[in-house]
Amino acid sequence: MTSWQLVRMFAGVFILLSLALGIPGSPLFVSPWWLAFTAFVGANLLQSAFTRWCLLETILRKLGVKPGC
């Protein structure tokens, strides 16, 4: 997988997991504060759309993951 694919995969997993942990009707509910993490991931996705820079992608590339096209 390329770095941009991994970034999107991580974002999707983090959003789904934080929703499962933050929505009271979920069997995995822990605290509604997990929804703040959902907002944080969404804000980072929005920021990366405008700046074309993502910290996770930079980290993945330094770890040797090939860049996307």
Secondary structure, 3 states (H helix, E strand, C coil): CCHHHHHHHHHHHHHHHHHHHHCCCCCCCCCCCHHHHHHHHHHHHHHHHHHCCCHHHHHHHHCCCCCCC
